Amino acid sequence: MSLLPEHSHCIHCDDPVDAGQEYCSEECRENHENEARKERTRNMIFFGLAAIILIAIALTVTLG
């Protein structure tokens, strides 16, 4: 037996929201999208640098 009405939580700040909603406000949605975009950019930079380093190591091993 639940005393709370059916609800879910904001993806960004974890505040309670009505069932079926993802965000408690437009500000939380924008903040979440901005953080996700920054994380994708960091990941792309990391994987790009890792690929460059692996290629450099492979070239050093094969040519040197």
Backbone as JSON Lines, residues from 0, in Angstrom:
{"i":0,"aa":"M","n":[0.84,-1.17,0.0],"ca":[0.0,0.0,0.0],"c":[0.89,1.25,0.0]}
{"i":1,"aa":"S","n":[0.73,2.06,-1.01],"ca":[1.57,3.25,-1.15],"c":[0.77,4.5,-0.79]}
{"i":2,"aa":"L","n":[1.38,5.35,0.01],"ca":[0.73,6.59,0.41],"c":[1.03,7.72,-0.56]}
{"i":3,"aa":"L","n":[2.03,7.53,-1.41],"ca":[2.42,8.57,-2.36],"c":[1.68,8.38,-3.68]}
{"i":4,"aa":"P","n":[1.33,9.47,-4.34],"ca":[0.72,9.34,-5.67],"c":[1.74,8.82,-6.67]}
{"i":5,"aa":"E","n":[1.27,8.25,-7.75],"ca":[2.18,7.74,-8.78],"c":[3.01,8.9,-9.33]}
{"i":6,"aa":"H","n":[4.34,8.7,-9.34],"ca":[5.23,9.76,-9.8],"c":[6.54,9.14,-10.27]}
{"i":7,"aa":"S","n":[7.36,9.98,-10.88],"ca":[8.72,9.58,-11.24],"c":[9.62,10.71,-10.76]}
{"i":8,"aa":"H","n":[10.89,10.68,-11.2],"ca":[11.83,11.7,-10.75],"c":[12.52,12.36,-11.93]}
{"i":9,"aa":"C","n":[12.84,13.63,-11.76],"ca":[13.54,14.42,-12.78],"c":[14.87,13.74,-13.1]}
{"i":10,"aa":"I","n":[15.17,13.61,-14.37],"ca":[16.41,12.99,-14.81],"c":[17.63,13.77,-14.34]}
{"i":11,"aa":"H","n":[17.5,15.06,-14.25],"ca":[18.65,15.91,-13.91],"c":[18.83,16.1,-12.4]}
{"i":12,"aa":"C","n":[17.78,16.54,-11.71],"ca":[17.94,16.91,-10.29],"c":[17.28,15.92,-9.32]}
{"i":13,"aa":"D","n":[16.57,14.94,-9.84],"ca":[15.94,13.89,-9.04],"c":[14.76,14.38,-8.21]}
{"i":14,"aa":"D","n":[14.22,15.56,-8.48],"ca":[13.01,16.02,-7.8],"c":[11.82,15.21,-8.31]}
{"i":15,"aa":"P","n":[10.8,15.02,-7.5],"ca":[9.62,14.28,-7.96],"c":[8.87,15.07,-9.04]}
{"i":16,"aa":"V","n":[8.4,14.36,-10.05],"ca":[7.59,14.94,-11.12],"c":[6.41,14.01,-11.37]}
{"i":17,"aa":"D","n":[5.41,14.5,-12.09],"ca":[4.27,13.66,-12.43],"c":[4.72,12.46,-13.25]}
{"i":18,"aa":"A","n":[4.0,11.37,-13.12],"ca":[4.33,10.16,-13.88],"c":[4.36,10.47,-15.36]}
{"i":19,"aa":"G","n":[5.39,9.99,-16.05],"ca":[5.51,10.2,-17.49],"c":[6.36,11.4,-17.86]}
{"i":20,"aa":"Q","n":[6.61,12.31,-16.94],"ca":[7.47,13.45,-17.24],"c":[8.91,13.08,-16.99]}
{"i":21,"aa":"E","n":[9.81,13.7,-17.74],"ca":[11.23,13.42,-17.56],"c":[11.93,14.5,-16.74]}
{"i":22,"aa":"Y","n":[11.48,15.75,-16.84],"ca":[12.14,16.86,-16.17],"c":[11.14,17.66,-15.36]}
{"i":23,"aa":"C","n":[11.64,18.32,-14.31],"ca":[10.75,19.13,-13.47],"c":[10.56,20.53,-14.05]}
{"i":24,"aa":"S","n":[11.5,20.96,-14.9],"ca":[11.4,22.3,-15.49],"c":[12.18,22.34,-16.8]}
{"i":25,"aa":"E","n":[11.94,23.39,-17.55],"ca":[12.68,23.61,-18.8],"c":[14.16,23.84,-18.5]}
{"i":26,"aa":"E","n":[14.44,24.51,-17.37],"ca":[15.82,24.78,-16.98],"c":[16.58,23.46,-16.74]}
{"i":27,"aa":"C","n":[15.94,22.5,-16.07],"ca":[16.59,21.2,-15.83],"c":[16.83,20.48,-17.15]}
{"i":28,"aa":"R","n":[15.89,20.54,-18.07],"ca":[16.06,19.89,-19.37],"c":[17.26,20.49,-20.09]}
{"i":29,"aa":"E","n":[17.36,21.82,-20.12],"ca":[18.47,22.49,-20.79],"c":[19.8,22.16,-20.12]}
{"i":30,"aa":"N","n":[19.82,22.17,-18.8],"ca":[21.06,21.84,-18.07],"c":[21.5,20.42,-18.37]}
{"i":31,"aa":"H","n":[20.55,19.5,-18.39],"ca":[20.88,18.1,-18.66],"c":[21.42,17.94,-20.09]}
{"i":32,"aa":"E","n":[20.79,18.61,-21.05],"ca":[21.26,18.53,-22.44],"c":[22.66,19.14,-22.58]}
{"i":33,"aa":"N","n":[22.91,20.25,-21.9],"ca":[24.23,20.88,-21.97],"c":[25.3,19.98,-21.36]}
{"i":34,"aa":"E","n":[25.0,19.36,-20.24],"ca":[25.96,18.45,-19.61],"c":[26.21,17.23,-20.48]}
{"i":35,"aa":"A","n":[25.16,16.7,-21.11],"ca":[25.32,15.55,-22.0],"c":[26.19,15.92,-23.2]}
{"i":36,"aa":"R","n":[26.0,17.11,-23.74],"ca":[26.79,17.58,-24.88],"c":[28.27,17.71,-24.48]}
{"i":37,"aa":"K","n":[28.53,18.26,-23.3],"ca":[29.91,18.4,-22.82],"c":[30.55,17.03,-22.62]}
{"i":38,"aa":"E","n":[29.78,16.08,-22.09],"ca":[30.32,14.74,-21.87],"c":[30.65,14.06,-23.21]}
{"i":39,"aa":"R","n":[29.78,14.22,-24.2],"ca":[30.06,13.65,-25.53],"c":[31.33,14.26,-26.12]}
{"i":40,"aa":"T","n":[31.5,15.57,-25.97],"ca":[32.7,16.23,-26.48],"c":[33.95,15.71,-25.78]}
{"i":41,"aa":"R","n":[33.9,15.58,-24.45],"ca":[35.05,15.03,-23.71],"c":[35.37,13.62,-24.17]}
{"i":42,"aa":"N","n":[34.34,12.81,-24.36],"ca":[34.56,11.43,-24.81],"c":[35.19,11.38,-26.2]}
{"i":43,"aa":"M","n":[34.73,12.23,-27.1],"ca":[35.29,12.26,-28.45],"c":[36.76,12.68,-28.41]}
{"i":44,"aa":"I","n":[37.1,13.67,-27.59],"ca":[38.49,14.11,-27.45],"c":[39.33,12.98,-26.88]}
{"i":45,"aa":"F","n":[38.83,12.31,-25.85],"ca":[39.57,11.22,-25.23],"c":[39.84,10.1,-26.24]}
{"i":46,"aa":"F","n":[38.8,9.66,-26.95],"ca":[38.99,8.56,-27.91],"c":[39.86,8.97,-29.09]}
{"i":47,"aa":"G","n":[39.76,10.23,-29.5],"ca":[40.62,10.73,-30.56],"c":[42.09,10.72,-30.15]}
{"i":48,"aa":"L","n":[42.36,11.22,-28.94],"ca":[43.74,11.21,-28.45],"c":[44.25,9.78,-28.25]}
{"i":49,"aa":"A","n":[43.4,8.9,-27.75],"ca":[43.8,7.5,-27.57],"c":[44.15,6.87,-28.92]}
{"i":50,"aa":"A","n":[43.37,7.16,-29.94],"ca":[43.64,6.61,-31.28],"c":[44.97,7.15,-31.81]}
{"i":51,"aa":"I","n":[45.21,8.45,-31.63],"ca":[46.46,9.05,-32.1],"c":[47.66,8.41,-31.39]}
{"i":52,"aa":"I","n":[47.54,8.22,-30.09],"ca":[48.63,7.61,-29.32],"c":[48.87,6.18,-29.78]}
{"i":53,"aa":"L","n":[47.81,5.41,-29.98],"ca":[47.97,4.02,-30.44],"c":[48.6,3.95,-31.83]}
{"i":54,"aa":"I","n":[48.21,4.87,-32.71],"ca":[48.82,4.9,-34.05],"c":[50.3,5.26,-33.94]}
{"i":55,"aa":"A","n":[50.62,6.23,-33.08],"ca":[52.03,6.61,-32.9],"c":[52.85,5.44,-32.35]}
{"i":56,"aa":"I","n":[52.29,4.72,-31.4],"ca":[53.0,3.55,-30.85],"c":[53.17,2.49,-31.93]}
{"i":57,"aa":"A","n":[52.14,2.23,-32.69],"ca":[52.22,1.22,-33.76],"c":[53.26,1.61,-34.8]}
{"i":58,"aa":"L","n":[53.3,2.87,-35.18],"ca":[54.3,3.32,-36.16],"c":[55.71,3.23,-35.59]}
{"i":59,"aa":"T","n":[55.88,3.57,-34.33],"ca":[57.19,3.48,-33.7],"c":[57.68,2.05,-33.65]}
{"i":60,"aa":"V","n":[56.79,1.14,-33.32],"ca":[57.16,-0.27,-33.22],"c":[57.48,-0.86,-34.59]}
{"i":61,"aa":"T","n":[56.7,-0.53,-35.58],"ca":[56.89,-1.13,-36.91],"c":[58.04,-0.47,-37.68]}
{"i":62,"aa":"L","n":[58.26,0.81,-37.48],"ca":[59.29,1.52,-38.26],"c":[60.6,1.68,-37.5]}
{"i":63,"aa":"G","n":[60.56,1.52,-36.22],"ca":[61.77,1.82,-35.46],"c":[62.28,0.66,-34.76]}
